[in-house]
Amino acid sequence: MFSEFRWVGHTRNWHTQIVVALNGTVTDSSGANVPQAAITVVNEQRLTETHTQTNSDGSYVVSGLQPGRYTLTIVKNGFQTFTETGIVLSAAQTATVNASLTLGQVATTINVQASAAQVQTSTPEVSNQVPEQQVSTLPLNGRNYQSLSFLMPGVTNLTPDVQQSQGGFNTYNTIAVNGLGVQGTMYYLDGVWNENTGNLNQTTITPNPDTLEEVRLLQNNFSAQYSLNGSTVMLLETKSGTENFHGTAFEYLRNDALDARNFFSPNVPSLKQNVFGYTLGGPIYTSAHHDGDIM
């Protein structure tokens, strides 16, 4: 039986901070900037908070965030409290959320639901992503995350006739982006360089798709901090713990009893594939006095 767990080790000494940030400008109803407004950003899954305030020009930047869903709250004396929920931040993304405050009591709150689709305006990068819902539900040959990248424009599978292996170590890469070879793409798993030391055609760790929060591919105009190869970057983010324990158990079945016969074939080729596994996530209690701490 195949056991699944979240990988937290290091394969190389090269590690990069996957920048996730939220920025914007706070104004009043007349369009004037609002300085010194209190900014609170809450991770809706982990319930962690980050605090800052607007600058003299009404702008703010909250960096060092993790990928996930966030709630933004803005408080300023003389204005109604502004709250926007459901802000989705992906790996290596800087999202912009501008807010307009309305005169009134702080106790009065204006709630806004974030739009599901947000246009990237903070950076010039060209990237594509596959979110967690598609990662967990799309059929993948061999249960290999590389199959997800072939849904993105400019990505080609160099070995379409070969079943990609699921899980384990030293899996061969098959992704060619923008006409480049497989060695032209950098691979990161939770910010750690995830390529074989002596063979850039292989990734060191191949996580099961059920442990992935997001698959993101940086294709053009991204920050130089992400690439040693100078072409494209594959970012894998695994699911993090939340305030509650949660998990899954699964079996993915492929069997010739469920397949149709090719018109030109006398029979159905023999095929039996069973992929078992489970996932488990949740908080880590640091001490008896801090039961709500989540690592």
C-alpha positions in Angstrom: 0.0 0.0 0.0 1.3 3.4 -0.9 1.5 5.8 2.0 1.2 9.5 1.3 2.7 12.3 3.5 3.7 15.9 3.1 7.3 16.3 2.3 9.2 18.9 4.3 12.9 17.9 3.7 15.5 19.5 1.5 17.1 17.9 -1.5 19.6 20.7 -2.3 21.0 23.7 -0.5 19.3 26.0 -2.9 16.1 27.4 -1.5 14.0 30.4 -2.6 11.3 32.3 -0.8 8.1 32.0 -2.9 6.9 35.5 -2.7 3.1 35.9 -2.1 1.9 39.4 -1.4 -1.1 41.6 -1.3 -1.0 45.3 -2.1 -3.3 48.2 -3.0 -4.4 51.7 -2.3 -7.0 52.9 0.2 -9.0 56.0 -0.7 -12.2 57.8 0.5 -15.4 58.4 -1.5 -13.9 61.5 -3.0 -10.8 59.6 -4.2 -8.4 61.2 -1.7 -5.8 58.9 -0.2 -6.3 57.6 3.4 -3.1 57.3 5.3 -2.5 55.4 8.6 -5.4 53.1 8.1 -5.0 49.8 9.9 -4.7 46.7 7.6 -5.4 43.2 8.8 -5.0 40.2 6.5 -6.3 36.8 7.9 -5.6 33.4 6.4 -9.2 31.9 6.3 -7.9 28.3 6.7 -5.1 28.7 9.2 -6.6 31.8 11.0 -3.2 33.5 11.1 -3.1 37.3 11.0 -0.8 39.8 9.5 -1.0 43.5 10.4 0.3 46.7 8.8 -1.0 50.2 7.9 -1.3 52.4 4.9 1.5 54.9 4.0 1.1 58.6 3.6 -0.1 58.1 0.0 -2.7 55.5 1.1 -0.8 52.5 -0.3 0.0 49.3 1.6 1.9 46.1 1.0 1.6 42.9 2.9 4.3 40.3 2.0 5.5 37.0 3.3 2.1 35.4 3.0 1.5 31.7 2.1 -0.7 30.6 -0.8 -4.4 30.4 0.3 -7.6 32.2 0.8 -7.5 35.5 2.8 -9.8 38.1 4.3 -8.7 41.8 4.2 -10.0 44.2 6.8 -9.3 48.0 6.8 -10.1 50.2 9.8 -9.8 54.0 10.0 -11.5 56.3 12.5 -14.3 58.3 10.9 -14.9 55.6 8.3 -16.9 52.4 8.1 -14.9 49.2 8.4 -14.0 47.7 5.0 -13.9 43.9 4.7 -13.2 41.8 1.6 -13.3 38.0 1.9 -12.3 35.1 -0.4 -9.1 36.7 -1.8 -7.2 33.8 -3.4 -3.4 34.1 -3.4 -1.4 31.7 -5.5 2.3 30.8 -5.4 4.6 33.6 -6.6 1.6 36.0 -7.0 1.2 39.6 -5.9 -2.5 40.5 -5.9 -3.8 44.1 -5.9 -6.9 44.9 -3.8 -7.9 48.6 -3.8 -10.5 49.8 -1.3 -12.7 52.9 -1.0 -13.8 53.8 2.5 -17.2 55.3 3.3 -17.7 57.9 6.0 -19.4 56.5 9.1 -18.9 54.6 12.3 -16.1 52.1 12.6 -18.7 49.6 14.1 -20.4 49.6 10.7 -18.8 47.1 8.3 -19.0 47.0 4.5 -18.5 43.4 3.3 -17.2 42.6 -0.2 -16.8 39.1 -1.8 -13.7 38.9 -3.9 -14.0 38.1 -7.5 -13.0 34.5 -8.5 -11.0 35.8 -11.4 -8.4 38.5 -10.8 -6.3 40.2 -13.5 -2.6 40.3 -12.6 -1.6 43.9 -12.6 1.2 44.1 -10.0 3.8 42.2 -12.0 4.5 41.7 -15.8 5.0 38.0 -15.5 3.1 35.5 -17.7 2.1 32.4 -15.9 -0.6 29.7 -15.8 -1.9 27.6 -12.9 -4.1 24.6 -12.1 -6.0 25.1 -8.8 -6.5 22.5 -6.2 -10.0 21.5 -7.3 -8.8 20.6 -10.8 -5.7 18.9 -9.4 -7.8 16.6 -7.3 -10.6 15.8 -9.9 -9.0 15.7 -13.3 -8.0 12.2 -14.6 -4.2 11.8 -14.8 -2.4 9.0 -16.5 -0.3 7.4 -13.8 -1.4 10.0 -11.3 1.6 12.3 -12.2 1.2 16.1 -11.7 3.1 16.8 -15.0 0.0 15.8 -16.9 -1.7 18.9 -15.5 0.9 21.2 -17.1 -0.2 20.0 -20.6 -3.4 21.9 -20.1 -1.4 25.1 -20.2 -0.6 27.0 -23.5 2.9 26.6 -24.8 3.5 23.3 -22.9 4.3 20.1 -24.8 4.6 16.5 -23.6 7.8 15.0 -25.2 6.8 11.4 -24.3 3.0 11.2 -25.0 3.1 7.5 -25.6 4.7 6.7 -22.2 2.7 6.4 -19.0 4.1 8.7 -16.4 5.0 7.1 -13.1 3.2 8.2 -9.9 5.0 9.2 -6.7 8.5 8.3 -5.6 11.9 9.7 -6.5 13.9 10.6 -9.6 11.0 10.8 -12.0 11.9 11.8 -15.5 10.6 15.1 -16.7 8.5 15.3 -19.9 7.6 19.0 -20.0 8.8 21.2 -22.8 7.8 24.9 -22.5 7.8 27.4 -25.3 9.8 25.1 -27.6 12.6 24.5 -25.1 13.9 21.2 -23.9 13.1 19.5 -20.6 16.3 20.8 -19.0 15.1 24.4 -19.5 12.5 24.3 -16.7 13.3 24.7 -13.0 11.2 22.7 -10.5 10.4 23.9 -6.9 8.5 22.0 -4.2 7.4 24.4 -1.4 10.3 26.7 -2.3 13.0 24.0 -2.4 14.9 23.2 -5.7 13.4 19.8 -6.7 15.8 18.5 -9.3 18.3 15.7 -9.4 21.8 16.7 -8.5 23.4 15.1 -11.5 20.6 15.0 -14.0 18.4 18.0 -14.8 16.0 15.7 -16.7 14.7 14.3 -13.4 12.8 15.8 -10.4 13.8 14.5 -7.0 10.4 14.3 -5.4 7.2 13.6 -7.3 4.3 14.2 -4.9 1.0 12.6 -5.3 -1.5 15.0 -6.8 -3.9 14.6 -3.8 -1.3 16.4 -1.6 -1.0 19.4 -4.0 -2.7 22.7 -3.4 -1.6 24.2 -6.7 0.5 23.6 -9.8 1.8 26.9 -11.2 4.1 27.5 -14.2 6.0 30.8 -14.7 6.7 31.2 -18.4 7.9 34.8 -19.1 8.9 38.0 -17.4 9.1 36.5 -13.9 11.5 37.5 -11.2 15.1 36.3 -11.6 15.0 34.9 -8.1 13.1 31.8 -9.3 15.3 30.5 -12.0 18.9 29.2 -12.3 18.1 27.8 -15.8 16.8 31.1 -17.1 13.7 29.9 -19.0 10.6 28.6 -17.2 9.8 27.6 -13.6 7.4 25.0 -12.2 6.1 25.7 -8.7 4.4 23.0 -6.7 2.7 24.0 -3.4 1.5 21.2 -1.1 -1.5 21.5 1.1 -0.9 23.0 4.5 -2.4 22.3 7.8 -5.5 24.1 9.1 -7.0 24.7 12.5 -8.8 21.3 12.2 -7.6 17.9 11.4 -8.6 16.6 8.0 -7.7 13.8 5.6 -8.6 11.6 2.7 -8.4 8.0 1.7 -8.5 7.1 -2.0 -8.1 4.4 -4.6 -7.7 5.2 -8.3 -8.6 2.2 -10.5 -7.8 1.5 -14.2 -8.9 -1.9 -15.5 -9.4 -3.4 -18.9 -12.9 -4.5 -17.8 -13.9 -0.9 -18.0 -12.2 -0.2 -21.4 -13.7 -0.4 -24.9 -12.0 -2.3 -27.6 -10.2 -0.4 -30.3 -12.0 -0.9 -33.6 -8.9 -2.3 -35.3 -7.9 -4.5 -32.3 -9.1 -8.1 -31.8 -9.3 -7.6 -28.0 -8.9 -5.2 -25.2 -5.3 -4.9 -24.0 -4.8 -6.2 -20.5 -4.6 -3.5 -17.9 -4.8 -3.5 -14.2 -3.7 -0.5 -12.1 -4.6 0.3 -8.5 -3.2 3.4 -6.8 -4.0 3.5 -3.1 -3.2 6.3 -0.6 -4.2 8.7 2.1 -3.5 12.2 3.2 -3.6 13.7 6.7 -3.3 17.4 7.7 -4.0 19.6 10.7 -2.5 21.8 13.4 0.7 21.1 15.4 0.2 22.0 19.0 3.4 23.6 20.2 2.6 23.3 23.9 -0.3 22.8 26.4 -0.6 26.5 26.7 -0.9 27.3 23.0 -3.5 24.8 21.7 -4.5 27.0 18.8 -1.0 27.3 17.4 -0.8 26.1 13.8 2.5 25.3 12.2 
